[in-house]
């Protein structure tokens, strides 16, 4: 029988999300949006308190507390709370002594005692029990984030687990146990140090300091200062929790398949007893006016760029809505002023616009990277030139209407997903914006005139700006938070609290899984030999997507990627390149091209009413391309410039370049590209010929949208220009992936504070269904998530890394190998402990039967409630076909895991993981590196950038 509530919802007429808003008697707000597409619910628990509420003498507190909300309560994770709480009280008092003590020796002694007591307290804890219990109900995407105005806790749960989720979350927010505190503090140290290597974060900090000089947005950071991280206060953290984590300052936001009245009744039952509190009003002095440009420099290893920002009023004003419109007029990836006049004209390497929408202030920014030979001053002048166009109204009258249409389209796409809906509602709640105002935004935008935009720009986008020149080079202001000496805590991983035992004893009956029927869901129409339409009906909205999918790729033609890169800069016999973008944008369409190691796509998407006109325009483009020699010369220079920038991008270097080198060696798909001389020798004629010849090869047309299949087929037959006899696609070049036969260290010098370590080991040289199925279980239990063995051992117990995981991957093609990969992101001085700890548990996997079987159960619950939505049918079926299957592969996975027992997991580890050798890829600064630790692993081979990148 359905549970009901006596509360009355508030709704907004014309709301496309049909949000129902309830307020519990204690002030907690519920936002509910029903979406029955799949039997899952995306949830956000939102607290309207972020880093701006941090005490000035304890910054980073809100963020650190977010971490601690995963540690449990006096019931979740507690094996003996009466005894543990005594230890925690003593530890809290010691941290207060540590804060006020200045003598280094005395501080060390206090920390040694904190470390000793923490180890004693840890013996009374079932670690990461919250994550274990959320996994037990089939939750995924479990996470949280802290920003300036808010802290948000995220989950995605099966619909039939709403009651247990409410029970778990209400207990989680009932109180906060600051257990395993000092090892988690190590994690936050690592996060702080990571930020020292991220240029964007440095620039954002400088912009905020300049825009908001007397507001916490600018005077303190979410991560906190180094000084405050070294001297945390548990008492202040608990005070923050009691003050701001009260129901009248919180919201439960749900979107998915559920009955609203039942959800409200469950919220009343589980959260209704929370006592409201008096939330301190936040006040601040208005920021002083900026009367002339504030110019600053930032330094870091990544590619240089210019960032310009302006400050505006907060969420209660109309400024955020006007800024959303102006941002789209400036940059929408197609026909914005920056897109057409800078990116399309190749006057900078790339340019874009951004905005921040905070409660007390908002900001608009422009950012661009210089081309070869450009100065920072050149780039700033070009960006300001586009602002001047806005001020003078130097843009087509129809652009305003098209920009509003584009915002609407983006929002429709966003709110197709439950997460998109929840995030939009979260934004409104955090900013204090009534949901009715969010719903009526489009009415407001439609009243805006070109004159309004010009006046706003003339008044607000002038010299009152902050300009950051992000230079490339060593940063003299890097601060590293050193770790205090701690001992690994011994975790009681094989025990459960009484709360967990009771929670798990009340199991929700499973729902029957539903697997995608590709044969029924995809209509196949043979248009001619070698050309097939695969049609999927969109019954949700008026958006469509049409793809021409070619199996030509980077590995079958090295020149193809250059041709694809050239295409956006070319006009036709009828339109210039800029005019083409305007035509597509005006129709509510996007035209995109993409090539990778598997396929080339030509994609058109947007409003279904414009489908036929869009296909006709796309075909006109492909058939009538006109050369542009200056554009080609610019593109060549930019491609080579970007190759240089790739060497400065830490993640690209590690995961793409070094990862490929570890798998293949020097002869790899990553390095299979045109040499610089070959790039410079390219001609317009050969690139355009490559593009025009695409439709001479066998290919597939994929359509997802509301138009009838006969109409789509007729439009393709009428407009799609192709050869009468299509040619088979040439074979892609293959690359050997050698067996990993010994331990080896591949080191690349890169100037960062941290060290990145990847362990890579090739396994079975072809796809194995058995390995694919069992690896899902292995990854869930051992390698991924807060309750995984890797997380508990490396981060929770030993505090050896901010991020660590292990992952057994399966290929997406039959002839490709499986890989075992692990990662450790840490400080160089922790490598001596970190690498052996990680390889040790890879070799001898700790076996906790209850946790292992719970991991299997979690996967089954997720599969039961997951649905492949129609928009993914074609792509999922394509993946299955590449592996030799014609059906949803989750069906076999589900059946296999249903009958699997612990010995199956142990055999998997014994046969496929144990006794493996690894390429240990290490990225870090040579002068910070612990070479002795690396040499203990195996022979160390120092690579150069040229060896890894091939140029």
ZAMARGU-4260 file (C-alpha; in steps of 0.2 Angstrom, whole numbers, plus 5000, padded with zeros to 4 digits):
<rodrens>
0) 5000/5000/5000 | 5007/5017/4995 | 5012/5028/5009 | 5004/5046/5009 | 5007/5063/5016
5) 4996/5077/5022 | 5008/5090/5016 | 5003/5100/5000 | 5015/5103/4986 | 5019/5119/4978
10) 5020/5118/4959 | 5023/5130/4945 | 5012/5132/4930 | 5021/5128/4914 | 5036/5119/4922
15) 5043/5106/4910 | 5050/5096/4924 | 5034/5097/4934 | 5044/5099/4950 | 5034/5097/4966
20) 5040/5107/4981 | 5036/5102/4999 | 5042/5110/5015 | 5043/5098/5031 | 5037/5105/5047
25) 5055/5107/5053 | 5059/5118/5037 | 5068/5105/5026 | 5064/5107/5008 | 5060/5093/4996
30) 5061/5095/4977 | 5053/5081/4968 | 5053/5078/4949 | 5046/5062/4942 | 5054/5054/4927
35) 5049/5036/4924 | 5062/5032/4910 | 5071/5020/4921 | 5068/5013/4939 | 5081/5024/4947
40) 5082/5040/4957 | 5096/5053/4957 | 5097/5061/4974 | 5106/5077/4980 | 5106/5081/4998
45) 5110/5100/4998 | 5117/5110/5013 | 5117/5129/5010 | 5134/5131/5018 | 5151/5131/5009
50) 5168/5138/5011 | 5161/5156/5013 | 5155/5151/5030 | 5172/5144/5035 | 5179/5153/5050
55) 5193/5165/5045 | 5205/5156/5057 | 5200/5138/5051 | 5198/5139/5032 | 5195/5123/5023
60) 5183/5117/5036 | 5167/5115/5026 | 5177/5104/5013 | 5185/5094/5026 | 5169/5091/5035
65) 5162/5084/5018 | 5175/5071/5019 | 5171/5066/5036 | 5152/5064/5032 | 5157/5048/5024
70) 5165/5041/5040 | 5149/5036/5049 | 5140/5040/5066 | 5139/5033/5083 | 5130/5019/5074
75) 5136/5018/5056 | 5154/5010/5057 | 5154/5010/5076 | 5159/4993/5084 | 5160/5000/5102
80) 5155/5018/5102 | 5156/5020/5121 | 5174/5016/5121 | 5178/5024/5104 | 5170/5041/5109
85) 5182/5042/5124 | 5196/5041/5112 | 5189/5053/5100 | 5186/5066/5114 | 5204/5065/5119
90) 5210/5066/5101 | 5199/5082/5099 | 5207/5090/5114 | 5224/5086/5108 | 5221/5094/5091
95) 5216/5110/5101 | 5232/5109/5110 | 5241/5107/5093 | 5233/5122/5086 | 5240/5134/5100
100) 5257/5126/5102 | 5271/5134/5093 | 5286/5124/5099 | 5290/5111/5085 | 5296/5098/5097
105) 5280/5100/5108 | 5269/5099/5092 | 5278/5083/5086 | 5275/5075/5103 | 5256/5080/5103
110) 5254/5073/5085 | 5263/5057/5091 | 5250/5055/5104 | 5236/5059/5092 | 5243/5045/5081
115) 5244/5033/5095 | 5226/5036/5101 | 5220/5036/5083 | 5227/5019/5081 | 5218/5013/5097
120) 5201/5021/5091 | 5203/5013/5074 | 5202/4996/5081 | 5184/5000/5086 | 5178/5005/5069
125) 5171/4996/5054 | 5179/5007/5040 | 5169/5015/5026 | 5153/5006/5031 | 5142/5020/5024
130) 5149/5016/5006 | 5146/4998/5009 | 5128/5000/5014 | 5125/5012/5000 | 5132/4999/4988
135) 5121/4986/4996 | 5106/4995/4990 | 5113/4997/4972 | 5118/5015/4974 | 5131/5022/4961
140) 5139/5039/4958 | 5141/5040/4977 | 5150/5057/4979 | 5150/5074/4987 | 5157/5091/4983
145) 5160/5108/4992 | 5160/5125/4984 | 5158/5143/4990 | 5140/5142/4994 | 5135/5124/4996
150) 5140/5106/5001 | 5131/5093/4991 | 5130/5074/4994 | 5126/5064/4979 | 5118/5046/4976
155) 5109/5037/4962 | 5098/5023/4969 | 5086/5010/4963 | 5068/5016/4964 | 5063/5001/4976
160) 5077/5006/4988 | 5070/5024/4992 | 5065/5019/5010 | 5082/5011/5015 | 5091/5026/5007
165) 5081/5038/5018 | 5085/5027/5033 | 5103/5027/5029 | 5105/5046/5025 | 5095/5052/5040
170) 5107/5042/5051 | 5121/5049/5042 | 5116/5067/5045 | 5110/5064/5063 | 5128/5067/5069
175) 5146/5066/5064 | 5159/5055/5071 | 5176/5062/5068 | 5185/5045/5066 | 5200/5041/5056
180) 5203/5059/5056 | 5222/5061/5054 | 5223/5049/5039 | 5209/5058/5030 | 5218/5074/5034
185) 5233/5067/5025 | 5221/5065/5010 | 5216/5083/5011 | 5235/5088/5011 | 5237/5078/4995
190) 5222/5087/4987 | 5230/5104/4992 | 5246/5098/4984 | 5238/5093/4968 | 5231/5110/4967
195) 5248/5117/4967 | 5251/5108/4950 | 5235/5115/4942 | 5236/5131/4933 | 5218/5134/4931
200) 5215/5133/4950 | 5229/5145/4952 | 5221/5157/4940 | 5204/5155/4947 | 5211/5159/4965
205) 5219/5175/4958 | 5204/5181/4949 | 5193/5178/4965 | 5206/5188/4976 | 5205/5202/4964
210) 5186/5202/4961 | 5181/5199/4979 | 5195/5207/4990 | 5184/5208/5006 | 5172/5193/5003
215) 5177/5175/5008 | 5175/5171/4989 | 5191/5180/4987 | 5199/5180/5004 | 5199/5161/5007
220) 5198/5145/4997 | 5187/5130/4998 | 5203/5119/5001 | 5209/5130/5014 | 5226/5138/5018
225) 5241/5128/5021 | 5243/5135/5039 | 5225/5130/5043 | 5227/5112/5036 | 5242/5109/5047
230) 5232/5114/5063 | 5214/5109/5061 | 5201/5111/5075 | 5189/5097/5078 | 5179/5107/5089
235) 5176/5120/5076 | 5171/5107/5063 | 5158/5100/5075 | 5152/5118/5079 | 5150/5120/5060
240) 5140/5104/5058 | 5128/5109/5072 | 5126/5127/5065 | 5123/5123/5047 | 5118/5105/5045
245) 5100/5109/5051 | 5084/5104/5042 | 5079/5122/5038 | 5096/5125/5029 | 5095/5109/5019
250) 5085/5101/5004 | 5082/5084/4998 | 5081/5084/4979 | 5075/5069/4969 | 5072/5065/4951
255) 5067/5048/4944 | 5054/5035/4945 | 5044/5036/4962 | 5028/5042/4970 | 5030/5059/4976
260) 5018/5057/4991 | 5027/5041/4996 | 5044/5051/4995 | 5037/5065/5006 | 5030/5053/5019
265) 5047/5044/5020 | 5056/5060/5022 | 5044/5065/5036 | 5047/5049/5045 | 5066/5049/5043
270) 5071/5067/5043 | 5055/5075/5051 | 5063/5073/5069 | 5078/5083/5065 | 5077/5099/5075
275) 5078/5116/5066 | 5091/5129/5071 | 5095/5147/5070 | 5106/5149/5054 | 5117/5164/5056
280) 5114/5177/5043 | 5129/5180/5031 | 5134/5198/5029 | 5148/5206/5020 | 5154/5223/5015
285) 5151/5228/4997 | 5166/5226/4986 | 5176/5242/4981 | 5173/5247/4963 | 5186/5242/4950
290) 5190/5258/4941 | 5204/5252/4930 | 5211/5235/4924 | 5219/5225/4937 | 5233/5215/4929
295) 5242/5200/4937 | 5253/5186/4932 | 5252/5167/4936 | 5265/5154/4932 | 5264/5136/4929
300) 5269/5122/4918 | 5254/5121/4907 | 5251/5131/4891 | 5250/5150/4892 | 5233/5159/4892
305) 5224/5175/4895 | 5209/5176/4907 | 5199/5191/4909 | 5185/5193/4922 | 5171/5206/4927
310) 5161/5206/4943 | 5142/5208/4944 | 5128/5207/4957 | 5122/5191/4965 | 5108/5179/4962
315) 5095/5190/4969 | 5098/5202/4954 | 5094/5200/4935 | 5113/5200/4932 | 5115/5181/4931
320) 5101/5179/4918 | 5109/5193/4907 | 5126/5185/4909 | 5119/5168/4904 | 5113/5176/4888
325) 5128/5187/4885 | 5139/5171/4888 | 5130/5162/4874 | 5131/5177/4862 | 5150/5177/4865
330) 5153/5158/4864 | 5141/5144/4860 | 5153/5133/4850 | 5146/5138/4834 | 5140/5156/4830
335) 5145/5166/4845 | 5156/5182/4843 | 5172/5172/4849 | 5167/5157/4839 | 5165/5166/4822
340) 5178/5181/4824 | 5192/5172/4834 | 5191/5153/4833 | 5184/5152/4815 | 5196/5165/4809
345) 5210/5157/4818 | 5215/5173/4826 | 5219/5164/4843 | 5222/5145/4847 | 5205/5144/4855
350) 5194/5156/4864 | 5179/5154/4876 | 5168/5162/4888 | 5164/5157/4906 | 5153/5162/4921
355) 5152/5160/4939 | 5135/5161/4948 | 5137/5163/4966 | 5124/5169/4979 | 5132/5185/4983
360) 5141/5189/4967 | 5142/5183/4949 | 5156/5184/4936 | 5159/5184/4918 | 5175/5179/4910
365) 5184/5177/4893 | 5199/5166/4890 | 5210/5162/4876 | 5227/5154/4871 | 5239/5163/4860
370) 5244/5156/4843 | 5263/5155/4838 | 5271/5172/4839 | 5256/5180/4848 | 5259/5190/4864
375) 5248/5190/4879 | 5244/5209/4875 | 5238/5203/4857 | 5226/5190/4864 | 5219/5202/4877
380) 5216/5215/4863 | 5207/5202/4852 | 5196/5197/4867 | 5192/5215/4871 | 5188/5218/4853
385) 5174/5206/4853 | 5167/5214/4869 | 5167/5230/4859 | 5157/5222/4846 | 5144/5217/4859
390) 5144/5235/4866 | 5141/5242/4849 | 5128/5229/4844 | 5139/5223/4830 | 5130/5206/4828
395) 5115/5200/4818 | 5098/5204/4825 | 5092/5186/4824 | 5107/5181/4835 | 5098/5185/4851
400) 5083/5174/4847 | 5094/5160/4841 | 5105/5162/4857 | 5089/5159/4868 | 5084/5145/4857
405) 5101/5137/4860 | 5100/5139/4879 | 5083/5130/4878 | 5090/5116/4868 | 5104/5114/4880
410) 5092/5113/4894 | 5081/5101/4886 | 5096/5089/4883 | 5102/5092/4901 | 5086/5088/4909
415) 5084/5072/4899 | 5094/5064/4913 | 5089/5064/4931 | 5106/5071/4936 | 5103/5086/4925
420) 5086/5089/4933 | 5093/5088/4950 | 5108/5099/4947 | 5097/5112/4939 | 5086/5112/4955
425) 5101/5112/4966 | 5108/5127/4958 | 5091/5136/4962 | 5091/5131/4980 | 5109/5135/4983
430) 5107/5153/4976 | 5091/5156/4985 | 5081/5158/4968 | 5063/5153/4968 | 5059/5139/4957
435) 5046/5149/4948 | 5059/5161/4943 | 5069/5147/4936 | 5055/5141/4926 | 5050/5159/4919
440) 5068/5163/4914 | 5064/5160/4896 | 5050/5173/4897 | 5062/5185/4904 | 5075/5182/4891
445) 5062/5183/4877 | 5059/5201/4882 | 5077/5206/4881 | 5081/5217/4866 | 5097/5220/4857
450) 5097/5238/4865 | 5096/5230/4882 | 5112/5219/4879 | 5121/5234/4872 | 5117/5245/4887
455) 5122/5231/4899 | 5138/5228/4890 | 5142/5247/4889 | 5139/5249/4907 | 5147/5234/4914
460) 5160/5227/4902 | 5174/5240/4902 | 5190/5244/4912 | 5182/5237/4928 | 5191/5220/4924
465) 5204/5208/4931 | 5216/5202/4918 | 5227/5187/4921 | 5242/5182/4910 | 5245/5164/4914
470) 5264/5162/4909 | 5273/5146/4907 | 5287/5143/4919 | 5291/5138/4937 | 5279/5145/4950
475) 5289/5153/4964 | 5274/5153/4975 | 5271/5134/4976 | 5268/5129/4994 | 5269/5110/4999
480) 5260/5104/5014 | 5272/5091/5022 | 5264/5075/5030 | 5267/5073/5048 | 5274/5056/5053
485) 5259/5044/5056 | 5258/5025/5058 | 5246/5015/5047 | 5230/5011/5057 | 5224/4993/5058
490) 5206/4993/5051 | 5193/4980/5056 | 5188/4976/5038 | 5180/4960/5042 | 5167/4966/5055
495) 5151/4975/5054 | 5142/4987/5066 | 5126/4982/5074 | 5117/4995/5063 | 5125/4988/5047
500) 5120/4970/5052 | 5102/4976/5055 | 5101/4986/5039 | 5107/4972/5028 | 5095/4960/5037
505) 5080/4969/5029 | 5083/4966/5011 | 5072/4974/4998 | 5065/4961/4986 | 5074/4963/4969
510) 5066/4970/4954 | 5067/4960/4938 | 5080/4966/4926 | 5076/4973/4909 | 5089/4971/4896
515) 5089/4981/4879 | 5081/4972/4865 | 5092/4979/4851 | 5083/4969/4837 | 5066/4977/4842
520) 5072/4994/4847 | 5083/4997/4831 | 5074/4997/4814 | 5087/4993/4800 | 5083/4999/4783
525) 5095/4994/4769 | 5096/5009/4758 | 5109/5001/4746 | 5123/4988/4747 | 5135/4995/4760
530) 5123/5008/4766 | 5111/5005/4781 | 5100/5016/4791 | 5098/5011/4809 | 5083/5020/4816
535) 5078/5022/4834 | 5063/5032/4839 | 5064/5046/4851 | 5047/5047/4860 | 5053/5060/4874
540) 5055/5076/4865 | 5058/5085/4848 | 5076/5083/4847 | 5085/5072/4835 | 5103/5066/4831
545) 5109/5059/4814 | 5126/5052/4811 | 5135/5046/4796 | 5147/5033/4804 | 5162/5027/4794
550) 5174/5014/4799 | 5188/5024/4791 | 5199/5031/4806 | 5215/5038/4811 | 5223/5020/4810
555) 5217/5017/4792 | 5222/5035/4785 | 5235/5046/4795 | 5229/5061/4784 | 5211/5059/4789
560) 5212/5068/4806 | 5220/5083/4797 | 5206/5083/4784 | 5193/5083/4798 | 5202/5097/4807
565) 5202/5107/4791 | 5184/5105/4788 | 5177/5118/4801 | 5187/5132/4793 | 5180/5129/4775
570) 5166/5137/4766 | 5157/5132/4750 | 5153/5139/4734 | 5138/5147/4742 | 5143/5151/4760
575) 5158/5156/4769 | 5164/5145/4784 | 5156/5158/4796 | 5140/5159/4786 | 5138/5140/4787
580) 5139/5141/4806 | 5126/5155/4807 | 5115/5144/4795 | 5116/5129/4807 | 5114/5139/4822
585) 5099/5149/4816 | 5090/5132/4812 | 5093/5126/4830 | 5106/5113/4823 | 5124/5108/4827
590) 5135/5101/4814 | 5150/5091/4821 | 5164/5080/4814 | 5175/5068/4824 | 5188/5055/4820
595) 5196/5043/4832 | 5205/5026/4831 | 5189/5017/4827 | 5177/5028/4817 | 5174/5044/4809
600) 5157/5053/4812 | 5148/5067/4803 | 5134/5072/4815 | 5120/5084/4814 | 5108/5086/4829
605) 5095/5098/4836 | 5077/5102/4832 | 5068/5088/4822 | 5058/5101/4812 | 5075/5106/4804
610) 5080/5089/4800 | 5078/5089/4781 | 5085/5106/4779 | 5100/5101/4790 | 5104/5086/4780
615) 5103/5096/4764 | 5114/5109/4771 | 5127/5096/4778 | 5127/5087/4761 | 5130/5104/4752
620) 5145/5107/4763 | 5153/5090/4760 | 5150/5091/4741 | 5155/5109/4738 | 5170/5113/4750
625) 5181/5127/4744 | 5200/5128/4748 | 5207/5141/4759 | 5225/5142/4759 | 5227/5154/4773
630) 5216/5144/4784 | 5226/5128/4780 | 5243/5137/4784 | 5235/5143/4801 | 5229/5126/4805
635) 5245/5118/4802 | 5254/5130/4813 | 5240/5127/4826 | 5241/5108/4825 | 5260/5109/4828
640) 5257/5122/4842 | 5245/5110/4851 | 5257/5096/4850 | 5269/5106/4860 | 5255/5111/4872
645) 5251/5092/4874 | 5268/5090/4882 | 5263/5102/4896 | 5247/5094/4901 | 5250/5083/4915
650) 5235/5071/4913 | 5238/5070/4894 | 5256/5066/4897 | 5252/5052/4910 | 5237/5044/4903
655) 5238/5046/4884 | 5257/5047/4880 | 5265/5037/4894 | 5250/5025/4895 | 5252/5021/4877
660) 5271/5019/4878 | 5269/5006/4892 | 5257/4996/4882 | 5265/4997/4865 | 5282/5004/4866
665) 5288/5017/4852 | 5277/5009/4838 | 5260/5014/4845 | 5243/5021/4839 | 5247/5037/4849
670) 5263/5040/4839 | 5255/5035/4822 | 5253/5053/4815 | 5260/5063/4801 | 5278/5070/4805
675) 5280/5089/4805 | 5287/5089/4787 | 5272/5079/4781 | 5260/5091/4790 | 5268/5106/4782
680) 5268/5097/4765 | 5249/5094/4765 | 5238/5103/4752 | 5220/5109/4752 | 5217/5098/4737
685) 5222/5081/4745 | 5213/5086/4761 | 5197/5091/4753 | 5198/5075/4742 | 5199/5065/4758
690) 5183/5073/4764 | 5173/5071/4748 | 5178/5053/4746 | 5171/5048/4763 | 5154/5044/4756
695) 5162/5033/4743 | 5165/5020/4757 | 5153/5008/4765 | 5145/5017/4780 | 5130/5017/4792
700) 5117/5031/4795 | 5111/5031/4813 | 5096/5041/4817 | 5088/5045/4834 | 5073/5056/4834
705) 5054/5058/4833 | 5053/5059/4814 | 5045/5043/4807 | 5057/5030/4799 | 5050/5032/4782
710) 5052/5051/4782 | 5071/5049/4788 | 5074/5036/4775 | 5066/5046/4761 | 5077/5062/4767
715) 5093/5052/4766 | 5089/5044/4749 | 5084/5061/4742 | 5099/5072/4749 | 5113/5060/4754
720) 5126/5060/4740 | 5136/5044/4739 | 5144/5033/4726 | 5132/5021/4717 | 5144/5007/4722
725) 5152/5009/4739 | 5169/5003/4742 | 5174/4992/4757 | 5184/5001/4770 | 5203/4998/4770
730) 5210/4989/4785 | 5217/4999/4800 | 5235/4997/4804 | 5238/4985/4818 | 5250/4987/4833
735) 5258/4974/4844 | 5255/4975/4862 | 5269/4965/4870 | 5267/4954/4885 | 5273/4962/4901
740) 5287/4950/4905 | 5296/4959/4919 | 5295/4973/4931 | 5301/4989/4924 | 5300/5008/4929
745) 5297/5020/4915 | 5301/5038/4922 | 5297/5054/4914 | 5303/5070/4922 | 5289/5083/4924
750) 5290/5098/4936 | 5275/5094/4948 | 5274/5094/4967 | 5266/5076/4967 | 5271/5060/4959
755) 5259/5050/4947 | 5262/5031/4947 | 5253/5020/4935 | 5255/5001/4935 | 5251/4993/4918
760) 5251/4974/4914 | 5245/4966/4898 | 5235/4950/4901 | 5225/4939/4889 | 5229/4945/4871
765) 5210/4944/4866 | 5193/4947/4872 | 5187/4934/4885 | 5169/4934/4890 | 5174/4925/4906
770) 5186/4938/4911 | 5175/4952/4907 | 5161/4945/4918 | 5172/4941/4933 | 5182/4957/4932
775) 5167/4967/4935 | 5166/4959/4952 | 5184/4960/4955 | 5184/4979/4952 | 5169/4982/4963
780) 5177/4972/4978 | 5195/4976/4976 | 5199/4991/4965 | 5186/5004/4965 | 5175/5014/4978
785) 5177/5020/4996 | 5174/5002/5002 | 5186/4994/4990 | 5201/4985/4997 | 5213/4997/4988
790) 5205/5013/4995 | 5204/5006/5013 | 5222/5000/5013 | 5231/5013/5003 | 5221/5029/5008
795) 5211/5025/5023 | 5223/5014/5033 | 5240/5021/5028 | 5236/5038/5020 | 5248/5035/5006
800) 5239/5043/4992 | 5225/5055/4988 | 5219/5044/4974 | 5223/5026/4972 | 5213/5012/4962
805) 5216/4996/4953 | 5206/4991/4938 | 5205/4975/4927 | 5200/4982/4910 | 5192/4972/4895
810) 5194/4977/4877 | 5181/4984/4865 | 5186/4973/4851 | 5189/4954/4849 | 5207/4955/4845
815) 5213/4967/4858 | 5220/4962/4875 | 5214/4963/4893 | 5224/4974/4905 | 5227/4976/4923
820) 5230/4994/4928 | 5233/5002/4945 | 5236/5020/4950 | 5244/5030/4965 | 5244/5049/4965
825) 5255/5054/4980 | 5270/5063/4986 | 5287/5057/4981 | 5292/5054/4999 | 5278/5041/5000
830) 5284/5031/4985 | 5295/5020/4996 | 5279/5014/5006 | 5266/5017/4993 | 5272/5006/4978
835) 5276/4991/4989 | 5259/4993/4998 | 5249/4993/4981 | 5259/4979/4973 | 5257/4969/4989
840) 5239/4969/4989 | 5238/4966/4971 | 5248/4950/4974 | 5240/4944/4990 | 5222/4951/4989
845) 5214/4952/5006 | 5199/4941/5007 | 5184/4947/5016 | 5170/4935/5012 | 5156/4946/5018
850) 5162/4962/5009 | 5166/4952/4993 | 5148/4945/4992 | 5141/4962/4996 | 5151/4969/4981
855) 5143/4955/4970 | 5126/4959/4977 | 5128/4978/4973 | 5132/4975/4955 | 5116/4964/4953
860) 5106/4977/4961 | 5112/4990/4949 | 5110/4980/4934 | 5092/4976/4939 | 5088/4995/4940
865) 5098/5001/4925 | 5091/5004/4908 | 5099/5007/4892 | 5089/5022/4886 | 5084/5022/4867
870) 5097/5036/4863 | 5111/5024/4868 | 5104/5009/4858 | 5114/5011/4843 | 5130/5014/4852
875) 5128/5000/4864 | 5124/4988/4850 | 5139/4994/4841 | 5150/4990/4856 | 5142/4972/4857
880) 5144/4969/4839 | 5163/4973/4839 | 5164/4959/4852 | 5154/4947/4843 | 5137/4949/4852
885) 5120/4954/4845 | 5112/4958/4862 | 5114/4968/4878 | 5130/4960/4886 | 5123/4964/4903
890) 5111/4950/4902 | 5125/4937/4902 | 5135/4947/4915 | 5119/4946/4927 | 5116/4928/4924
895) 5135/4924/4928 | 5136/4934/4943 | 5120/4927/4950 | 5127/4910/4951 | 5145/4915/4956
900) 5152/4912/4973 | 5168/4917/4982 | 5179/4903/4975 | 5175/4910/4958 | 5182/4927/4963
905) 5197/4919/4971 | 5201/4909/4956 | 5200/4924/4945 | 5213/4933/4956 | 5224/4917/4956
910) 5223/4915/4937 | 5223/4933/4930 | 5230/4944/4944 | 5243/4936/4955 | 5261/4934/4950
915) 5260/4948/4936 | 5274/4959/4931 | 5271/4978/4928 | 5277/4993/4919 | 5278/5006/4933
920) 5275/5022/4924 | 5281/5037/4935 | 5278/5055/4931 | 5286/5067/4943 | 5300/5080/4946
925) 5317/5072/4945 | 5324/5082/4959 | 5311/5077/4971 | 5311/5059/4966 | 5315/5045/4978
930) 5326/5035/4967 | 5330/5022/4979 | 5312/5017/4980 | 5310/5016/4962 | 5326/5006/4960
935) 5319/4993/4972 | 5304/4990/4960 | 5315/4986/4945 | 5326/4993/4932 | 5323/5012/4930
940) 5322/5018/4912 | 5322/5037/4910 | 5312/5043/4895 | 5313/5059/4886 | 5297/5068/4880
945) 5304/5065/4862 | 5304/5046/4865 | 5287/5046/4872 | 5278/5058/4860 | 5288/5054/4845
950) 5292/5072/4841
</rodrens>
